[in-house]
């Protein structure tokens, strides 16, 4: 039996460095948010939103992002 086509999402991976010096690698951001005049800047908002959700579950405050870059660069 044939499978139904599913919506494909493409992701771009980012390495994030926080103000306290810690680093998180390979954070996923939907590729549709990126590009255009803003470049990779919308990734910061998406990762901040992910961090807020994680902090709500863990009970720890979210860390401030110092810098981010695409993984593998």
N, C-alpha and C positions, 0 to 999 in steps of 0.2 A: 504494500500500500504506500502511496506517495505521501510524503510529509508536507505539511502546510509550511509555506515560507514564513520565517520569523523576521522581525525587525532586527537589523544588525546595527550595533552601536560600535563605533570605533573610539578607542581611548588613546590618550597621550599620557605617558608616564612622566612624573616630575620628582625630583629630589628636593626636599624642603629642609632648610636650615632655620632653626628657631633661635630666638634671642638668647636663650640659656646655653647655646652651643650644641644642643642635640640635633640629630639629623634623622629624617625619615625618608627612606628611598622608595621609589616606585609607587607614588601616590597617583591613582587614576583620576583623569579629568576627561570628560566627554569632549571629543575632538570638535564637535559642532559649536562649542563655546569659543573656540580659538580662531585666530586669524583676523583678517580685516584690519582696520586702523589701530585697534587696541593690541594686536599681537597676542602675546601670552598673558597679558595682565588679567583677563577674566579668570584665569586659572587660580589666582590668589583668592578671589571670592569663593570659588567652588571648594577649594581646600579649607578655607576658613569655615565654611558651612559644615564640611565633614568633621572638622575639629570640634565645632560646637556640639554636634550630635554625639561624638565620642565622649566629650567632657560631661554631657548630661548623664550618660550611662555610667561613667566611671566615678562621677562626683568630684573630679578634679577640675580646676579652672583650665581653660584652653591657653596654650602658649602663643605668644606673638611671633609671627613669621618675620624672620630677618631677610631671607632671600630664597628664591626658588629658581630652578633651572630644569630644563628637560633632561631626563635620565639618558645616560649614554653619550652626553656631549662633553 
